[in-house]
Amino acid sequence: MSEKLEDLFPADRVLKDPSSLTEYGHDWAKNIEFKASAVVFPKTTQEVLKLVAWARANKAALIPSGGRTGLSGAATATKGEVIVSFQKMNRILEFNETDHSVVVEPGVITEDLQNFAREKGLSFPVDFAARGSSQIGGNIATNAGGINVVRYGLTRDWIASLEVVTGSGALLHLNQGLVKNASGYDLRHLMIGSEGTLGFVTRAEIKLALRPKEGMVFLFAVDRLDAVMEVFKIFRGALKLMAFEMFTDKALDVVLTGQKNLQAPFSERHPYYLVVEAEKETEASEEKALELFEACVEKGFITDGVLAQSPQQARELWKYREDISESTAPFSPYKNDVSVRVSKVPSFLESTEKLLKEGYPDLEVVWFGHIGDGNLHINVLKPAAWSKEKFLQACDRVNKVLFKNLQDFGGSISAEHGVGLVKKPYLFYTRSAEEIEIFKGIKKVFDPDGILNPGKIFD
């Protein structure tokens, strides 16, 4: 062994106490045993380079850690690895008014970047419930999506350039912020969504969008699953949709139980609910939206609905959807997030609902989805009386049926949470054996010693 971690960093930036190892040693994925040996807090790219060189020399594994809001176990240590927390690399470094871009370090909080963009009269449109704690580096590592994908796409669509330290110790500057660059492979996009297995992002240039106009937020009650996509088609055809989200009555139950300050949105309960947000492009947009609502009611697609009359009411309507994950957390849920082509959503929803009822007759299942981009989230709640082993065995059994059905639809086992540890056993349902072998070859090029987030995505 050469020099120790404590020789590389000040004492207050190398933590080994049990409390710190517990706090930083895992992400939000439940039911995974975690074990870290140390937590390190670099402050500069040069320190990350130094850390990677140390890890190569000492054959030590490094696990990247951001806000730890991931749900796949990608930021979880299981074999005494060293956690690399980027929370002290949290500066917004440079704003380019002409290019509408901003250079940030990976530890910048998503909501802080959104607020910075707003102060500049612009917008960072990638948005999700964990905005207040997730970090940009983690968003890039998982290609985070969220509620605005219908209009603005994924994190990938907003990355102009990256600075990355690879597992070989190379420092790469990828794309240099160019709009057009047809000079070979775009390694920037290879890094996005790689879950820290190829390199650690130490700096990113983020594109910003023009501020959207005022939004109109609706909450609709729907009594039939097949009506969900009919509403989507009608509203998408006439309005500029920002988001189109669905959740079930069971999801509403869990939220109302967990969030005591919320009341049921309608006097009667319904099987399904939709949160729809559209841009108010002109004064006539709201009138048009109300006409569409009335048409959907006449056709039997929508049973009840409300339009937010203020920003405060809009936030309250969104809470019914955004508070689902927080409200299910006490039940240690097993989470699946899957996706299919938008055109296949209606038939996939029907088959999935049937599979869930048959597969989990004795368990409560909370599901919701970013239906406008083909993404469905499934939360299986663990009964208090069940052991973890019994619960995971039941989930694995149903997974095999669910994922085989998903494979038949040409879908993905992970729409936005990543593969990490949780979905690794099921990767073959989405990726061919040939693709996985190419993955391994790419990993070997960028991380020849296998020190960056080993065991994630594939073995």
C-alpha positions, -999 to 999 in steps of 0.1 A, spaced: 0 0 0 12 35 -8 -1 67 9 -33 66 28 -65 86 21 -57 108 51 -25 118 34 -43 131 4 -70 152 20 -75 173 52 -89 153 81 -123 169 79 -127 156 43 -120 120 50 -147 105 73 -148 70 87 -172 73 117 -203 50 116 -227 79 113 -211 93 82 -207 59 66 -244 53 72 -254 87 59 -234 86 27 -230 49 21 -263 44 2 -290 60 -19 -328 58 -16 -330 22 -28 -345 1 -1 -337 -35 9 -300 -33 1 -274 -40 27 -247 -13 25 -211 -12 37 -186 17 30 -151 21 44 -147 59 41 -163 90 27 -141 115 8 -150 151 -2 -129 164 -31 -132 201 -38 -114 204 -72 -108 184 -104 -72 180 -94 -82 164 -62 -104 139 -81 -75 131 -104 -53 125 -73 -80 103 -58 -83 81 -89 -46 77 -91 -46 66 -54 -74 42 -61 -56 26 -90 -24 23 -70 -42 7 -40 -68 -13 -60 -95 5 -41 -131 9 -55 -147 44 -56 -185 50 -55 -197 84 -67 -223 101 -45 -244 131 -52 -277 139 -35 -282 101 -30 -318 104 -43 -314 75 -68 -336 45 -65 -314 18 -81 -286 14 -56 -261 29 -81 -247 51 -53 -246 24 -27 -215 8 -13 -218 -30 -5 -182 -42 -2 -164 -16 18 -158 8 -11 -148 44 -7 -177 69 -12 -167 100 -32 -192 127 -23 -193 157 -46 -213 179 -23 -183 203 -17 -179 208 -55 -210 229 -56 -202 261 -73 -219 278 -102 -188 289 -121 -198 308 -152 -229 322 -170 -228 328 -208 -256 352 -217 -251 348 -255 -251 310 -254 -277 307 -227 -255 283 -208 -240 279 -173 -209 260 -162 -214 242 -129 -196 217 -106 -213 184 -101 -225 190 -65 -248 219 -75 -283 212 -63 -309 210 -91 -332 235 -75 -303 260 -70 -296 258 -107 -333 263 -115 -333 294 -92 -301 307 -108 -316 303 -143 -348 321 -132 -328 350 -119 -313 353 -154 -347 353 -170 -342 317 -183 -351 282 -172 -335 249 -164 -365 227 -173 -354 193 -160 -376 189 -130 -387 163 -105 -398 159 -69 -362 155 -55 -351 188 -70 -343 202 -35 -316 175 -28 -306 159 -61 -273 171 -76 -264 179 -112 -237 153 -113 -262 126 -103 -287 139 -128 -261 135 -155 -250 100 -143 -286 87 -145 -298 109 -174 -326 121 -151 -360 127 -166 -390 139 -144 -422 156 -150 -414 179 -180 -400 153 -204 -431 157 -227 -420 192 -235 -383 194 -227 -368 160 -228 -342 144 -205 -310 157 -189 -291 145 -220 -308 172 -240 -294 200 -219 -257 191 -216 -235 212 -238 -201 199 -226 -185 178 -198 -153 176 -180 -147 140 -169 -121 121 -149 -120 85 -162 -110 54 -143 -77 54 -162 -69 88 -147 -75 107 -180 -90 142 -179 -115 146 -208 -131 178 -221 -160 167 -241 -177 187 -269 -165 222 -257 -201 236 -257 -204 233 -295 -239 232 -311 -225 214 -342 -197 190 -339 -195 162 -365 -159 152 -356 -164 116 -346 -178 98 -315 -196 120 -290 -182 107 -258 -202 133 -238 -233 112 -245 -216 80 -235 -209 95 -201 -245 106 -196 -265 78 -181 -234 57 -174 -240 58 -136 -204 68 -128 -190 35 -142 -168 51 -169 -158 85 -153 -166 111 -127 -181 144 -140 -162 173 -124 -177 201 -145 -207 205 -168 -219 232 -191 -257 232 -190 -279 247 -217 -308 269 -204 -342 274 -220 -363 304 -225 -388 309 -196 -421 292 -204 -452 313 -204 -477 309 -175 -489 274 -170 -524 260 -167 -526 231 -142 -556 207 -142 -565 177 -121 -588 153 -138 -607 123 -124 -609 93 -148 -630 62 -144 -616 41 -172 -580 32 -179 -585 32 -217 -597 69 -214 -563 81 -202 -546 81 -236 -577 95 -252 -574 126 -230 -537 128 -238 -543 128 -275 -570 154 -273 -550 178 -251 -517 173 -269 -533 179 -302 -545 214 -292 -522 227 -265 -485 229 -258 -483 203 -230 -457 206 -203 -466 175 -183 -491 147 -184 -491 125 -152 -513 98 -140 -518 81 -106 -543 57 -91 -567 60 -63 -545 38 -42 -517 63 -47 -540 91 -36 -549 71 -5 -512 68 5 -506 105 -1 -537 116 19 -525 93 48 -489 105 47 -496 142 41 -522 153 67 -525 188 53 -540 176 20 -577 169 15 -593 147 -11 -595 167 -43 -631 157 -52 -662 148 -33 -662 113 -47 -633 89 -53 -623 77 -87 -600 49 -100 -575 72 -118 -564 108 -118 -545 130 -142 -523 160 -135 -521 180 -168 -500 211 -172 -501 232 -205 -485 264 -214 -509 294 -215 -496 308 -248 -524 334 -253 -554 346 -233 -575 322 -254 -555 292 -243 -575 288 -210 -608 290 -229 -595 264 -253 -584 241 -225 -618 244 -208 -635 235 -242 -613 204 -244 -622 195 -208 -659 198 -216 -655 177 -248 -637 150 -228 -666 150 -202 -692 147 -229 -673 117 -244 -671 100 -210 -633 102 -208 -632 126 -178 -656 124 -148 -646 154 -129 -619 181 -129 -605 213 -115 -583 241 -130 -559 258 -106 -569 294 -101 -536 305 -86 -499 294 -83 -506 282 -48 -535 260 -60 -513 247 -88 -486 236 -63 -513 219 -42 -526 200 -72 -491 189 -81 -486 176 -45 -511 148 -51 -487 134 -77 -452 146 -64 -457 134 -28 -464 98 -38 -427 87 -34 -423 104 0 -456 90 12 -447 54 2 -412 55 18 -423 43 53 -435 10 36 -400 2 23 -415 -2 -12 -400 -23 -40 -399 1 -70 -400 -6 -107 -399 22 -133 -405 9 -168 -412 24 -202 -427 16 -236 -433 36 -267 -461 62 -262 -482 46 -289 -481 13 -269 -491 28 -236 -528 19 -237 -523 -18 -243 -493 -20 -220 -513 -3 -191 -541 -28 -195 -518 -58 -195 -497 -45 -166 -527 -37 -144 -539 -73 -150 -504 -87 -142 -501 -67 -110 -535 -78 -97 -527 -115 -104 -491 -113 -92 -497 -94 -60 -531 -106 -47 -521 -101 -11 -500 -69 -15 -508 -33 -20 -494 -18 -52 -492 19 -58 -486 29 -93 -483 62 -113 -467 74 -144 -453 100 -167 -478 87 -192 -470 114 -218 -435 98 -223 -445 62 -218 -431 58 -183 -448 38 -155 -437 37 -119 -447 7 -97 -444 7 -59 -450 -26 -41 -456 -20 -4 -439 -44 20 -463 -58 46 -451 -51 82 -453 -88 91 -433 -100 61 -396 -106 63 -374 -88 38 -364 -121 22 -400 -132 17 -409 -98 3 -380 -97 -22 -387 -133 -33 -423 -123 -42 -411 -92 -61 -386 -112 -80 -412 -137 -90 -435 -110 -104 -406 -91 -120 -399 -120 -143 -435 -120 -155 -437 -82 -157 -404 -79 -175 -412 -107 -200 -443 -88 -209 -423 -56 -211 -398 -73 -234 -427 -83 -257 -437 -47 -259 -401 -37 -267 -398 -16 -235 -371 -8 -209 -368 -22 -174 -356 13 -163 -370 44 -177 -352 69 -156 -339 54 -123 -310 36 -139 -299 0 -135 -275 1 -105 -278 -30 -83 -316 -33 -82 -322 -39 -119 -289 -55 -128 -303 -91 -127 -330 -81 -152 -309 -62 -177 -311 -89 -203 -349 -82 -207 -340 -49 -223 -304 -53 -236 -292 -82 -258 -262 -103 -249 -242 -86 -276 -250 -52 -263 -240 -62 -227 -207 -75 -240 -201 -42 -258 -209 -24 -225 -182 -44 -208 -157 -36 -235 -164 1 -232 -160 -1 -194 -126 -18 -198 -114 11 -220 -124 39 -197 -118 20 -164 -92 -7 -170 -88 -15 -133 -125 -17 -126 -123 9 -98 -153 32 -107 -186 20 -93 -179 -17 -98 -207 -41 -99 -232 -16 -111 -253 -21 -143 -235 -55 -150 -208 -77 -134 
